[in-house]
């Protein structure tokens, strides 16, 4: 059985509940015990007075004269539930309630000048409260016992118990509210820290805000240092991968052009194309291994499209090509700016190669994602060829130079960011519509 660890909120709340319940329980029992002691003491004053009166009627030899207590109405005719008992070696005298079985806890309870308390049940089964005095005489020990109804104590304790319960319910409600507020306010910095870390993970922030509460300051400082080291390592890896790609792919492209210029055989060109594809595949893996690590980057789509538009127009001078940038700022995507430039550059360059007169780039938000569309008025792609157009090595035009890696690389890179690349026919312009979906 897997035990899930409790959250900080759950642990603090659990401990607070246990502490509050334990405190209220101990407090309630202490108050009830104190009330019972006070009520018992008040009753014991009356019972002890009766014991002293009865003690005066016991002679040193242990004899007792019951006629002498007739002047004391409470002893001469006890009320129901009350009674007294005198026992000496010379005899036994009693009046009123028979105590039955009585327990006298050790050490003795409420001891006052030799008199102590007991409790039990009368012969009739009613609970009773008892006070007893042990006598010492010439003929042997004796006892004087007086009995009162236990209900006199229980009634008062019950009233206090009900009053305490009402107070405790109110106190419990107040403590529950105060505990809730303490959790909300006291643990608020932890929730904020969690949200700040999530923002760093989503690329909405580059580091945790400072300063933090004193006990969270070291943690935030260490996390920021870790983020900084991680970003530096990732940036170095990306830069090295990009430099390696340029260092390798540029000579290969130059070699390909040279071989075509010199009229190399188709077998040699095919072998070079195969080598280039393998090298390109490994370079993409090396470069894309850094994607998603560290803090997520953001790129200005409108700015990237504007820069690419300038490049495309320079490349298409003399053709009268119209490149329309309909992307309205602010428009950002949660991708690396260089990766976004590569993806949009491949798509816009491909569109410029086949467009007759215009290319239109637009963007919109849809279901929390950014959808960028590149449309042209060229011949487009036959529907049966769309599935293979995104495969590495497939070229839209077998007469054009290149290795058919642009669309495949763009699709793979979009997938690494959790996006997609789709090719359809443009309803507005009749040519190809490349739809790039990226996290917003």
N, C-alpha and C positions, 0 to 999 in steps of 0.2 A: 504494500500500500504506500503510495507516494504522498508524502506530507508537503504541502505547499507552504513556504515561509510566509508568516504574517507580515503585512505591511507595517510601516512605522505608525500610521494612524491606528491600525487595529491593535497593535501592541499597547500604545499609550492609552487608547480607549479601554482596552481590557483591564489594564492595571488600574486605571482611574475608577472603573466600575467596581472592581474587587475592593479597592481602598475605601470607596464611599460606602459600599454595602457593609464591609467589616466594621467601619467606624460607626455607622448607624446602629448596627446590631449590638456592638459593645456598649454604645451610649444608652440605647433603650434598656438593655438588661441592667446596666448600672443604675439608671434612674428608677426602674421598677424595684430593684433590690433596696435602694435607698428609701423609697417610699414604704416598702414593706417593713423595713427596719423602724422607720418613724412611727407607723401605725401600730406595729407590735409593741414598741416602747410605750406608747400612750396606753395601750390596753394592759401592758404588764404592770403599769403603776397601780391600776385598780386591783389586779390579781395579787400583786405583792402585798397590798394593804390587807387583803383578806387573809393571806398566809400569816401575816404578823398577828392578826387578831386570833387566828386559830392556834398559833404558836403559844400565845399567852395562856391558852386554856389547857395546855399540856403540862402536867406536873413533872417535877424532876424524876419521879419514879416511873413515868410513862403513862400515868392515868389521865383520862380526858373527861371533861364534864360538858356534854353537849347542851345542857340546860343553860349554860352561861352565854351561848351564842344567840339566844333567842332575842336579845336586844339589838341584834344586827340583822335587819330584814333581808339583806342580800345573801346572808348565810342561813338564816332561819328558814327562808322559803326562796330558794334560788329560782331565777327565771328559766324558761325552757332552754335547754342547751348548756346551762351553767350547772356547776356542782362542785363539791369539795370532798376530800377523802383524807382521813387521818389514820395512820397505822403505826402502832407501837407494839412492843412485846406483850403488852397487857390487853390488846384488843384492836378492833377495827371499827371506825365510825365514818359514815358518809351521808351525803345529802345531795339530791339532784342527779345530774348526768353521770352515768358510769363510764369511766374513761376507756374501758376496753384495752386494746393494744396500743401502746404509745412508744415512740422511739425518742431517745435522748441522744442526739449526735455528740460525738467526742471530737474535739474538745467541746465543753458545754457552751451553749448559745445564750447570749444576753445574760451573762452571770452578774448578779447584783446581791452582794452580801450573802453569798451561799445559795441564792435562788437562781434556778436556770430553767430554760424553756425546752419543751418537747412538742411533738405533733403526732397525731395518729387519727384513729377512727373510734368513735364511741361504739358501744354494743349495738346500737341501732344503725350503724353505718355512716353516721354523719361525721364529716371532718371536724376535728377539734384542735384547739390550741391549749397547751398545758404549761403550768408553772409548778415547779417542785422544789421543796426544801428538805434536805436530809437532816434528821435530828440525831443527837447523841445524848443518851441518858444513862442512868445508873443500871438499868435493867437491859440495856441494849439499844441499838439504833432504831429509828423510826422515820417516817416520811409524812409530809403534809403536801397534798396535791390539790390544786384548784383547776377547774376546767371551764373554758369558754368556747363558744362556737367559732370555728375557723372562718365562717362566712363573714364575720365582722372585719377580718383582715382582707379576705379575698375580695369583698365588695369594694373596699377603698382602692385596693391594688388594681382591680378591674377597671374602675373609673379612670385611674391614672393611665392604665394601659391603653384604653381607648383614646384618651386625650393625646398620649404620646404618639399613637399611630397616626392620628390626624396631623400632628405637627411633623412627624417624620415623612409623611407623604408630601407635605409642602416643601420640607427641606430637601427631600430627594428630587423633587421637580426642579428646585432652584439649583441644586448641585449638578443635575443632569444638564441643565441649560448652561451653567457656568463651565462645565467640562467641555460641552460642545463648542462654546465660544473660545475656550482655551486651545482646543484642537485646531479650530479654524484660524485663529490669530497666531497662536504659538508655532504651528507647523506651516503657516503660510509661506515663509521663506523657502521651505523645502519644496513646496508645490511650484513656487516661482522658479526655483533652480531647475526643477525637472522640465518645466516649460521652456526655459532658456536653453537647456541642453537639446531639447527637441528642435528648437529653432536653428541651432547650429547644425544639427543633422539634416534639416530640410534646406540648408543653405540660406536661410533668412537672416542669419547673423554669423559673423566670423569668429566670435569668442563670447564667453560669458561676461555679462556686465559686472563691473566693479564700481564701488566696493560692495561687499556682501556682509551679512551679520558676522560678528567676531568668530563664532564657532564654525561658520561655513566658509570663512575667508581662505583658510589653507586649502580646503578642498577645491574651491573655485580657481585658486591660483594654480594648483597642480593640473587641473583639467585644462586650463588655458595653455599651460606650458606643453601639455601633451598634444593639444590641437595644433599648436604652433610647430612643434617638431614633426608631427604627422604631415601637416600641410607642406612643410619644407621638403620632406622626403618624397612626397607624392609629386610635388612640382619638379624636383630634380629628376625623378623617374620619367615624368612626361617630357621634360626638355630633352633628356638623353634619348628617349624613344623617337621623338620628332627629329632630332639631329641625325640619328641613325637612319631613319627613313629617308631623309633628304640625301644623306651620304651614299646610300645604297641605290635608291630608286633613280636618282639623276644619272649616274653612269649607265645604268641598265637602259634607261630611255634613250640616252645618247647612242649607246651601242645598237639599239634596235633601229634607230633612224639611219645610222651609218650602214648597217647590214642591208636595209631596204634600198638605200642609195646605191650600194655596190652590187645590188642584184643577187643577194644571197639566196640559196635554195629554200624552198618551202619547208623542208625538213629542219634546216638550221633555224629559220624563223619560228617554227613551231616549238623547237626545243627551247629557244630563248624565251618564248611566251610562257612555256611551262615553268621554267626556272623563275621567271619574274612573278608568276602567280604564287609559287611556293614561298618565295622571299617576301612578297607582299602580305601573304597570309600570316606568316610568323611575325612580321613587323606590326601588323594590326593587333595580333594577340598581345605583343609586348606593350604597345601603346594603350590599348583598351584595358589592360589589366589594372591601370590606375583609375579608370573611370569608376565612380561610386565610392572611392576611398576618400578619407578626409572630409572636410566640409564641402557641401554641394555648391558648385559655382552657379552664377547667373550670367546671362548674356543678353545684351540689348539687340533684339531681332531687327528693329528698324534701322539701327546703325550698321549692323552687319550687311543687311540687304543694300543699304545706300552705298557702302564701300564696294560691294561686289558689282553693283549696277555700273559704277564708274569703270571698273575693270572690263566688264563685258562690252561696254560701249567702245572702249579703246580697241578691244580685240575685233570688233565688228565694224570698224570704220570703213565707209564706202558701201556698205550694204543697205543703209537706211533703216537699220533695225531700231525699233522703239521699245525700250525697256521701262515699264511702268512699275514704280514702287508704291503700292497702295497700303503698305503697313503703316499704321498710325501709332506714333509713340504716345504714352509709354507702352512698350510691348516687350516683355522679357520671357525667357525660357530658362528652366533650371538645368542648363548644360554648360559645359566649358565653351568660352567664346571661340577658341581655335577650332574645337570640334564642330561647333555650329557653322563656322565659316567654311570648313571642309565639306560638310553635308550640303549646305545651300549652294556653295560654289560648284560642286559636282552637278547638282540639279539645274542650276542656272546656265552653266556652261553647256550641258547637254541640250537644254532648250534652245540656246543661241545657235547651236550647230544645225538644228533642224527647223527652226522657226523661219517663216517666210518674211514677216514684217514686224511682229510684236511678241513681247514676253510680258506677262502680267504676274506680279508677286503680291499676294494678299495674305492676311492672317486674321484669325478669329479665335476666341476662347469657346471651348465646348466641353461641358462635363468636367470642368477642372483641368483641362489640358489645352495646350496651344496647338492650333492646326494651321500650318503654313502651306499655301497652295502656290505652285509654279505652273502657269499655263502658257501655252504657245499656240500659234496658228499654223503649225507645220503639218506633216502628213499623219502624225500620231503613230500608234502601234496597233496592229491587228489584235483583236480580242484574244485569239488563240495563242498569241506570243507574249501576253502580259505575264503569265506564270513563269516563263523562262527568262524574261528580261532582267530579273533581279538575281539571277544566278551568276556567280563569278565566271568570267570568260565569255559570256554571251554579249555580242555587240548588236546594237540596233541596225547598224549599217556596216556590212562586211567590207565595204570599200573604204571606210574611214580608218585612220590610224588610231591605235590604242589597243587596250587589252580587255575592254569590257569590265573594268573593275569599279568604275565610279558608282553605278547604281547599287552594286552588291555591297561595296564598302559603306555607302550611305545607309542602306537597309540594316546592315549589321551594327553600325554605330548607333542608329536610332533604337534598335532593339536593346542594346546595352544600357541605354538610359530609360528603358521601360516604354519606349515609343514605337511607332510603326512607320512604314513607308508603303504607300499604295499608289498604283498607276492606273489611271482611267482616261477616258476621252473627255476633253474639255467641251462642255455644252455651249459655252459662250464663244469660244474661239475655234473649235473644231480640231485642234491638235491634241497634244498630250497634256494631261493634268497630273502632275506629281504632287501627292498630298503627304506632307511630313507632319506627324503628330508627336509632340514632345511634352514632357511635364512642364506645366506653367510655373 
